Each structure stands twice: as C-alpha cells, then as structure tokens.
C-alpha cells in the first residue's frame, strides 16, 4: 500500500478552502441580515441587505447539498 502524499495534500487543501468559504459566506449572511425594529421592516426594510443575506445563505445551502450528494451518491 502506497500513500500518494500529493493527492492527499490537494484533498486537504480543497477541503480546508471550501470549509473556510462556507464559514465566511454564512458569517456575511448573518452580518447582512436586516436589522432594525419591526416597523422599519414592515415599511420595506433594507432590501439590498436582505438580498445579500439570502444569496449568502443560498450559497451555503448549495455547498452543503453538493457535499451531501458526494457522500451519499459516492
């Protein structure tokens, strides 16, 4: 049995990169989540911030779903 250290390093690097990307996207989504009182949200709130938060959360969901398809379908 032989270990291919180069391939193992590539898998480690990609896994670490995707993990960091997902954490950063989720953090940006939480930070962009609209803040303020309920009256401000009822009047329209901050729509660009809400759209950015939804986009960040959707990207996190897509990464998680793709990872699950790799694990389950693999």
Long-range contacts (C-beta under 8 A, 24 or more apart in sequence): 18-63, 18-67, 21-63, 22-60, 22-63, 22-64, 25-56, 25-57, 25-59, 25-60, 25-63, 26-56, 26-57, 26-60, 28-52, 28-53, 28-56, 29-53, 29-54, 29-55, 29-56, 29-57, 29-60, 32-56
